[in-house]
Amino acid sequence: MRRLVVLGAVLLVLAGCGEDPDAGPGPATVTASPSDETDPDETDETAEAEETDGAVPSRAPQVVGEAATGLAVPWGLAFLPDGRAVVTERDERTVLLVDPEAPESTRVEEVGRLEQAAPQGEAGLLGVAVSPDFDEDRLLYFYVSTSEDNRILRARLDEDDRLGEATAVLTGIPNGFIHDGGRLAFGPDGFLYASTGETGVGELSQDPASLGGKILRITSDGEPAPGNPDPSSPVWSLGHRNVQGLAFDDQDHLWASEFGQSTYDELNLIRPGSNYGWPEAEGRAGSSDFVNPRVVWSTDEASPSGLAYADGQLWLAALRGTRLWRIGVDDGEVGPVRDFFVGEYGRLRTVAVAPDGMLWVTTSNRDGRGEPAATDDRILVVDPG
């Protein structure tokens, strides 16, 4: 056992802020979006988050404990059917199991390393997804930056919780020092969705032949999924800069959080075959060629990363913004938007919903851009309220 972990009500040490320690809380700009039956570019209503109409949950979220401490840039987080969490450490190339029911001394266990990963900058061992048929196949999927490319690997977690040999499912995704994408999520259709970045080369986002700057949709064996816009391609949507979060709501809508460059970060509702504008547009495009975001933030309020959905709310972790955003959604439309924990825990990277309904939120203060507290990086346990 190589890490101290604490679960339950604890005294949490204040973490440092991210790139902009003077950035205070502020309202987001919400693009009031119509339903899927209406062209979103025909509507241009905006409202500040604090003034947005709609039902607001009865109480604010509360941090009630820590599932793990002393981690090194935890990036991917996904739950097994038995309630344990698979966690990836970007720079260490390690795969961990976190068992909230285990004794403190054995709660975090290293189950394997993916030696193919070649960490640099924002690249390394990134997202993880659990097979929808895990009880039968025990397969885990990983988004990995190698010395050649970004790729999706899969490996079997055996009955003794040892990670077997990883084999490639999809290769040839562009990689770089920055903007590697990396989020994985199985959709309600059973197919695997993956976000990719444009590695700082904006024109890749608009190139349909490139896998960079896209959201991909593939089978569990890496083939283009049936129903893709181009049956021969894994590309589901294009025109993305660097999508860092993917989440499906209870009406099977796919949402994606995306880094802007200098003005607007975005929350997008993803439609197959649609173009989200980068590098021609950042934020609202003002062109029928591109789909507008449903929410935009200033870049010092967000740098949006992980995304999760629970009970009518999207939860979005902010890196530079050092906060957790809550966004109400219903049938593809956006409701109230509020931020919490501003500056309290530093950079927040990933959000996942545990089987008991709690949110697990990872800090990312040891990624070279934060100011780590003594117990960073951590997985915070948040009661969503």
N, C-alpha and C positions, 0 to 999 in steps of 0.2 A: 504494500500500500504506500503510495508516494505523495498523497495530498491530504491535507486536513480538510474535513468537510463538516458543516454544521447545518442541521435542519431544525426548524422551529423558530419561535420568537427569539430574535437575537438583537444585539446592539450592532448596527451596521456602521462601518467606518466610512466617512465621507471621502469619495473619490474625486480626483482632479477632473477638470473640464477638458474638452478637446482642443481643436485648433483655434477656437475663438473664445477665450475664457470670459470676455466681456459681453458676449451675446446673452441678452436676457430673454425672458419669455415674451411672446408676442403672437398676435393672431395670424392664422394662415388665411390665404385667400381660397375660398371654396368655389369651384365652378359648379353651379347648379345644373346637373346633367339630367336630360330627359331619359325616358325609357328606351329600350332597344328598338322600338318601333318608330322612333323619331331620329332624324339626323342630328347628332350632337352638335354639329357645327352651325345649326340653325339657331341655337340658343346661346346667349352670352350673358347670363346673369351671374353676378358674383356677390358674395357677402362675407363679412368678416366672421371668423369662426365663433366668437362669443355671441354673435347676434343671429346665428343660424337657427331657424325654427326646427322643431322636431322634439321627440321624446328624449329625455336625458336620463341615463341610469341614476338610480336613487342615491348612490354614494360613490365617492372617488375610489380608485384602486389603492390598495395598500400592500407594501412589501411586508410579508409575514415571516420571511426566513431566507436561508440560503441553502440551495441543494448541493453546492460544491464551492470550494475556494481554492486558491493557489493554482489555477489553470493558466495555460499559456495560449492566448488568442483563440478561445473557443469560437468556432465559425459555424459549423453545421450542428443541428440538434433535431433529432427525430425520436419518437417513442415507439418502443416495441409493444406488442399486444399485452404483455404482462405488466406494463407500467414503467419499466426501466427505460432510460434514455440513452441513445447512442449519440456521442459527442465527438466532433473532430477538432483537433488542434492544428491550426493552419501551418504554423512554422515548425512545429515539432513532428509533424506527419503521423501523429498518433491517433488511434481510435480508442475511445473510452466508453465504458458502460457506467452509468450513474444509477444506483438503486436507492430510491428514497426510503425504502423499508429496511435496508441493511443496517447493521451496526456502524457506528461512525468510522471505525477503523478500516472497514472494508467497503465503504459506500461507493468509492470511485476506483475502478479497476481498468488498467490498460489491457485491451484484448488483442491489439495488433498494431502494426505500423505499415503504412503504404510507402515503401521505399521508392516507388516511381515518382513520387512528388518531388518537385524541385522548387522549394520556396524562394521567392524574391519579391520584394515590394508587396503588392496586393495578391500575389499568386501563391499557390501552395495547395494544401489539402483543404478543400472548401466544403461544398454542400454534401449532405447525406439524405437518403430517402430509404424507407423500409418497404420492402415488397408488400403489396396488398395481400399476398398469399404467404406471408412469412411463416405462419404456423406449419405450412407444408414444405416450403422451399428454403426457409431461413436465409434468404438473400438480402443483402444490403447493397445499395448503389451509392457511389461516391463521384463527386466532380473533382478532378485532380489536374493540377498544372504540372506537366512534365517538362523536361528540357527541350522537347520538340513541339508540344501543343498542349491545349487543354483537352481533356477527354473524360468520358464517363466510364467508370469501372464498376464491376460488381464482384462481390465475394460472399462466401457462405460463412455464417457464424455457426460453428458447430455446437453440439449439445453441451460441451464443456466451456462454452463461451470463448473459444479461440477463433480468430478470424483466419479463414483459409486464403489460398492464393487468389489474388485479384486478377480478373481478365477483362479485356477491353470490350465495351459494348458499342461505343461511338468514339471515333478519333477525328483528328483534323480540325478541331475548333481552334481558331487563332488564340495565341496567348501573348502576354507581355508583362512588363513591370507593373502596369496599372490596368484597370478596367477589364477584369477577367470574368465578370459575371459570377456564376458558380452556384446559384440556388437550384435545388432539385425538389420536385413535388409530384407525387402520383395524383392524378385527377380522379374525379368520381367515375370517369369512363374507363379507368384501369390503365391508362397510358401515362408515360413518364414525361413531365414537362421540365425543361432546363433553361435557365437564363444564361446568356452569353454576353460578354462585353466587346467593345470594338477596339480594345487595347490601345486607345489613344489615336487610332487611325479612323477618323469619322466616316470616310467614304465606305468603309466596310459595312456600315449599318444599312446603306441603301443598295448594296450589291446583293441581289438574290442568290448569287452563286456562292457567296461567303457565308459561313456559319457564325461570323462575328456580328455583334450588335443585334441579336435576335432572341426570340423565345422559340425553343424547339419542342416538338411533340413526337415522341418515338414509342415503339413497342418495347417491351422488356428485353428484347434481343437487339435493340438498336436500329431497327428498321423504321422508315417513315410510317407513322401511324395511319391506319385507314381514315379517310375523311380529311386529310391535310389539304390545304389549298392547292399545292402541287403534289400529286400522288407520289412523285419520285423524290421529294425533298422532305427533310425533317422540319423545315421552317414553318412555324405557326404564325408568327408576326414579325415585323421588321421595323427598322428605323429607331432602334433603341441605342442609348449611349452605354449604360451599365446598370442593368436590372439586378437588384440585390435582394428582392423579396418577392415571393409568389404565394398566393393564398386563394383558396376556393371558398366562397360563401355557401350558405345552406340552400341557395338556388342555383348552384353550380356555375356561378360567374367566376371567372378568373381575374384576379387583381394583381397588379405588379407595382412595386415601388422602384423608383429610378433616380439615380444621381443626375442633377443638372450640372452645368459647367460653372457658371458664375452668377446666375440670376435666379433660376427657378428649378427646384426639385419637384418631382411629379409622383402622383398616384394615378395609375392608368387602369381602366377597365379594358381587358384584352378581348379582341374579336379576331377570329381567324382571318388571315390574309391582309389585315389592316397594317397601315404604315403610321408610325408614331412620330415621324418627323425629323429625328436627328440625322445629320447635323444641320439640316435646313431650318429647324425650329427648336427652340428651348422654351418650354411652357406652351401657351396657346399659340397655334400656328397662324390662325387667320386664313387658312387655305383649306378648301374642300379635299385636297389631296392627302391631308394628314388628319389623324384622329387627335382631338384635344384631350389633355389630361382632365381627370375629374377633380383633383385637388392639386394646387401648387403651393409650395412654401418658398420663402427665401432660403438660400443655401446655408445661412448661419443658423437657421432654426431646425434644420433637418439633417441633410446628408442621409437620406432614408436607407435603412438596411432591411433587416428581417421583418416579415409580415406574417400575421396570423389572424384567424377569424374565430370569434366565439359569440354566440347569442346576439346577433345583430350588429356586432362591432368588429371593425378591423383594428388591430393593434400593431403599431409600426415603431420599430426601434430607430432612434436617431443617433448617429455617430457625432458629427460636429455639433449638432444641436443638443446633445447630452440630455435627452428626455425621451419619454414614451408618449406617442400620440395615440389617441383613441378617435376613430372615425366611424360614425354611424352609417350603415349602408342598408338599403332595402330595394330589391328588384333592380339593381344596377344604379340606383340613385344615391347621392351622398346626403347624409344628415349632419348632425352636430359634429364639430371637430374640436378636440381639447387636448392640451398637453399636460403632462404630469412629471414629477420628479426632476424638474429642470435643474441641471447641474449637480444633483445630489450624488449620483453614482458614476459620473463621467460618461464615457462613450458607451452606448448601448448598441449591440450588434445583431442579435438574433432573438426572435420571439417564437415560442411554440406553446400550444395548449396541451396540458397534461391530461391524462384520463380522468382525473378528479376535478377538472375544470379550472385548475389554477394555471396561471401563465408562468412559464419559465423564460427568463430574460437574461441573456449573457452580457457581461461587460466586455469591453475591448480596449482596455487601458494599457495593455502591454504590447500593442501592435506598432509601437514606434511613434504614435501620434497622440498618445495620452499621457496622463500623469498617474501612475498606478498607486492605489492605496496598498496598505500592507498585505491585504488578503486577496488582491486582484491576481488574475481575473476570476470573476465569480459568476455563478448562476443564481440570480435572484428569484425567489418564489413570490409571485404577486397574486393576491386575491383581487380579481377584476371588479368586484363590487356588485 
